[in-house]
Amino acid sequence: LDPGPYFLVVDGARPESLGRFSLSYKVRDMAQLEAACARVPALSFKRKETGTTAGAGDKFSSSCGGRGTSHTSPDRVYRFAVPRRMGIRLTLETQGFRGLVSLRRVCADDATEVKCAEAGEDPGRVIVQTVLDPGAYYAVVDGAGNKAEGSFTLRLDGFEERRRAEAAPSNTR
């Protein structure tokens, strides 16, 4: 939003919808987010990147990992290019914290998130697998929970998209 005053009106859906409500909001410094996106390291296919979220700021939000709560965990972002429509697999291995990966089209825009995954039964491993169209993408490595941070490795792998006819079982003998 541009600087200046804004107003928010809360209204009931029906005339009889009266009563209390709760409202929460979060203000983010877009200059800090845009600065982080201006110097994003590249992630290459078939290579492990090592890093740490310790000491990094909490600049990004995601749809998974309890982001509806007021927790904060530092994050790191990487960019990569998909040359043609293909499947990709991002594998995050964390040490000492429960991680998550948010995959998005535009670095500084949470609304462009394509997929988000957090650690499951194995709290040190997250896999995001999906089919993407050609273009630039960003992988945000974050902690799932409050102050979830530490060392990690991130690997990007590609695979050929299976066609529906190939993926469907054959009924012919």
DRENVO-552388 format. One record per residue (C-alpha): residue number from 1; x, y, z. Coordinates in pm, 1 decimal, padded with zeros to 6 digits, always signed. Each point is the difference from the previous one (the first is absolute). Example, Ala and Ser with C-alpha at 12.3 -4.5 7.8 and 13.67 -1.06 7.14 Angstrom:
% residues 2
(site 1, (+01230.0, -00450.0, +00780.0)) (site 2, (+00137.0, +00344.0, -00066.0)) 
//
This chain:
% residues 173
(site 1, (+00000.0, +00000.0, +00000.0)) (site 2, (+00104.3, +00358.2, -00053.5)) (site 3, (+00078.5, +00202.8, +00313.3)) (site 4, (-00297.4, +00179.1, +00152.6)) (site 5, (-00305.3, -00055.1, +00214.5)) (site 6, (-00232.3, -00291.0, -00064.6)) (site 7, (-00333.9, -00094.7, +00150.8)) (site 8, (-00149.0, -00340.3, +00067.5)) (site 9, (-00372.5, -00051.6, +00046.6)) (site 10, (-00128.2, -00308.4, +00180.5)) (site 11, (-00362.0, -00081.3, -00074.9)) (site 12, (-00222.0, -00298.3, +00067.6)) (site 13, (-00116.8, -00219.0, -00284.7)) (site 14, (-00362.4, +00036.3, +00113.1)) (site 15, (-00186.0, +00268.1, +00201.7)) (site 16, (-00017.9, -00236.8, +00298.2)) (site 17, (+00376.6, -00063.8, -00014.0)) (site 18, (+00100.6, +00211.2, +00296.8)) (site 19, (+00262.3, -00057.5, +00263.3)) (site 20, (+00366.3, -00009.3, +00071.4)) (site 21, (+00268.1, -00072.4, -00252.2)) (site 22, (+00372.3, -00036.9, +00001.5)) (site 23, (+00239.8, +00150.7, -00247.8)) (site 24, (+00369.9, -00066.5, -00042.0)) (site 25, (+00247.4, +00144.3, -00243.4)) (site 26, (+00369.9, -00002.7, -00076.0)) (site 27, (+00198.9, +00286.7, -00141.1)) (site 28, (+00303.3, -00096.0, -00206.2)) (site 29, (+00281.8, +00219.9, -00117.0)) (site 30, (-00018.2, -00048.9, -00376.8)) (site 31, (+00334.5, +00176.6, -00047.4)) (site 32, (+00168.7, -00273.1, +00207.1)) (site 33, (-00179.2, -00271.2, -00198.2)) (site 34, (+00085.1, +00157.6, -00335.9)) (site 35, (+00364.7, +00040.2, +00107.9)) (site 36, (+00013.9, -00370.9, +00088.5)) (site 37, (-00150.3, -00088.8, -00338.7)) (site 38, (+00253.1, +00216.7, -00185.0)) (site 39, (+00289.0, -00226.0, +00103.8)) (site 40, (-00141.3, -00352.4, -00015.9)) (site 41, (+00252.1, -00279.4, -00064.2)) (site 42, (-00066.9, -00242.0, -00285.4)) (site 43, (-00093.5, -00361.6, +00062.4)) (site 44, (+00128.2, -00245.4, -00262.2)) (site 45, (-00149.5, -00331.6, -00100.0)) (site 46, (+00166.2, -00313.1, +00146.8)) (site 47, (+00212.7, +00193.4, +00252.2)) (site 48, (-00034.5, +00031.8, +00374.7)) (site 49, (+00007.3, +00346.8, +00149.8)) (site 50, (+00095.0, +00029.1, +00363.8)) (site 51, (-00098.6, +00291.5, +00216.2)) (site 52, (-00146.1, +00114.6, +00326.8)) (site 53, (-00302.1, +00198.8, +00099.5)) (site 54, (+00161.8, +00089.2, +00334.3)) (site 55, (+00045.1, +00375.1, +00022.9)) (site 56, (-00206.2, +00071.9, -00311.2)) (site 57, (-00307.1, +00220.9, +00028.1)) (site 58, (-00359.4, -00117.0, -00022.9)) (site 59, (-00091.0, +00163.5, -00331.0)) (site 60, (-00230.5, -00248.3, -00171.4)) (site 61, (-00340.8, -00149.6, +00080.6)) (site 62, (-00138.3, -00329.9, -00121.7)) (site 63, (-00328.9, -00186.9, +00002.8)) (site 64, (+00134.0, -00290.0, +00206.8)) (site 65, (+00196.2, -00032.2, +00322.4)) (site 66, (-00246.7, +00174.3, +00227.3)) (site 67, (+00033.2, +00341.1, -00159.2)) (site 68, (-00346.2, +00087.1, +00124.8)) (site 69, (+00154.5, +00030.8, +00345.1)) (site 70, (+00233.9, +00275.3, +00107.9)) (site 71, (+00319.5, -00204.8, -00009.8)) (site 72, (+00317.4, +00115.9, -00166.4)) (site 73, (+00278.8, -00207.5, -00148.7)) (site 74, (+00287.5, +00122.0, -00216.4)) (site 75, (+00002.0, -00099.3, -00366.4)) (site 76, (+00216.3, -00018.9, -00313.5)) (site 77, (-00106.9, +00021.3, -00363.8)) (site 78, (+00143.7, -00149.9, -00320.7)) (site 79, (-00094.3, +00050.2, -00364.3)) (site 80, (+00000.6, -00248.8, -00285.1)) (site 81, (-00114.5, -00015.1, -00360.9)) (site 82, (-00213.2, -00270.2, -00158.5)) (site 83, (+00088.5, -00020.7, -00374.2)) (site 84, (-00312.6, -00192.5, -00111.0)) (site 85, (-00308.5, -00154.0, +00156.9)) (site 86, (+00137.4, -00265.8, +00231.4)) (site 87, (-00021.7, -00153.0, +00343.3)) (site 88, (+00221.5, +00128.4, +00278.3)) (site 89, (+00085.3, -00137.4, +00341.8)) (site 90, (+00138.6, +00220.8, +00276.8)) (site 91, (+00148.1, -00196.6, +00289.8)) (site 92, (+00075.9, +00185.7, +00322.9)) (site 93, (+00195.8, -00169.0, +00278.0)) (site 94, (+00023.6, +00196.5, +00324.4)) (site 95, (+00213.5, -00045.4, +00308.7)) (site 96, (-00164.3, +00066.2, +00333.5)) (site 97, (-00315.7, +00173.9, -00118.5)) (site 98, (-00326.3, -00078.1, -00177.3)) (site 99, (+00017.2, +00156.4, -00346.0)) (site 100, (-00227.0, +00097.5, -00282.7)) (site 101, (+00037.2, +00097.3, -00365.5)) (site 102, (-00219.0, +00256.6, -00173.9)) (site 103, (+00016.0, -00003.3, -00380.4)) (site 104, (-00109.4, +00322.6, -00169.8)) (site 105, (+00006.8, +00180.3, -00337.1)) (site 106, (+00088.0, +00349.7, +00127.4)) (site 107, (+00252.9, +00038.2, +00279.0)) (site 108, (-00161.9, +00288.6, +00190.4)) (site 109, (-00363.6, -00106.4, -00051.4)) (site 110, (-00143.5, -00261.2, +00238.3)) (site 111, (-00314.1, -00022.4, -00216.3)) (site 112, (+00202.5, -00166.8, -00280.5)) (site 113, (+00072.9, -00307.4, +00213.1)) (site 114, (-00033.5, -00312.7, -00216.3)) (site 115, (+00048.5, -00260.1, +00271.5)) (site 116, (+00101.3, -00019.3, +00363.9)) (site 117, (+00109.2, -00302.8, +00201.2)) (site 118, (+00125.2, -00050.4, +00351.3)) (site 119, (+00173.4, -00287.5, +00174.4)) (site 120, (-00218.7, -00302.0, +00066.9)) (site 121, (+00088.7, -00305.7, +00207.2)) (site 122, (+00369.4, +00067.3, -00058.5)) (site 123, (+00043.9, +00350.8, +00146.3)) (site 124, (+00329.9, +00044.2, -00184.6)) (site 125, (-00125.0, -00061.8, -00354.8)) (site 126, (-00238.4, +00183.2, -00233.2)) (site 127, (-00075.7, -00091.8, -00361.9)) (site 128, (-00187.7, +00222.8, -00242.7)) (site 129, (-00084.3, -00168.4, -00329.3)) (site 130, (-00206.2, +00158.9, -00275.0)) (site 131, (-00014.5, +00070.6, -00374.0)) (site 132, (+00092.7, +00354.5, -00104.2)) (site 133, (-00028.8, +00202.2, -00318.0)) (site 134, (+00312.2, +00171.8, -00137.4)) (site 135, (+00113.6, +00306.1, +00191.6)) (site 136, (+00171.7, +00131.9, +00310.0)) (site 137, (-00090.6, -00133.8, +00343.7)) (site 138, (+00106.7, +00060.2, +00359.3)) (site 139, (+00042.8, -00252.8, +00280.6)) (site 140, (-00030.5, +00142.5, +00351.4)) (site 141, (+00156.8, -00209.6, +00276.3)) (site 142, (-00167.2, +00080.8, +00331.3)) (site 143, (-00064.2, -00143.7, +00343.7)) (site 144, (-00333.7, -00151.6, +00095.3)) (site 145, (-00063.8, +00146.2, +00341.8)) (site 146, (+00133.0, +00274.9, +00220.7)) (site 147, (+00375.8, +00061.5, -00024.2)) (site 148, (+00051.9, -00318.6, -00205.3)) (site 149, (+00342.7, +00052.6, -00154.8)) (site 150, (+00325.6, -00172.8, -00082.6)) (site 151, (+00212.6, -00162.0, -00269.6)) (site 152, (-00150.3, -00160.5, -00308.3)) (site 153, (+00068.2, -00148.5, -00341.6)) (site 154, (-00229.3, +00064.1, -00295.9)) (site 155, (+00005.0, -00199.2, -00323.1)) (site 156, (-00189.2, +00062.8, -00323.8)) (site 157, (-00065.1, -00289.5, -00238.1)) (site 158, (-00198.4, -00013.5, -00322.0)) (site 159, (-00198.6, -00278.5, -00158.6)) (site 160, (-00208.1, -00044.5, -00311.7)) (site 161, (-00371.2, +00055.5, +00038.1)) (site 162, (-00196.9, -00320.0, -00054.4)) (site 163, (-00280.5, +00033.7, -00248.2)) (site 164, (-00348.3, -00102.1, +00118.2)) (site 165, (-00013.7, -00286.4, -00249.7)) (site 166, (+00333.4, -00130.1, +00130.2)) (site 167, (-00100.0, +00046.5, +00363.3)) (site 168, (-00335.0, -00180.0, -00033.9)) (site 169, (+00005.1, -00378.0, +00034.5)) (site 170, (-00063.5, -00184.1, -00321.2)) (site 171, (-00306.6, -00221.5, -00030.8)) (site 172, (+00126.5, -00180.3, -00311.3)) (site 173, (+00177.2, -00334.6, +00016.3)) 
//
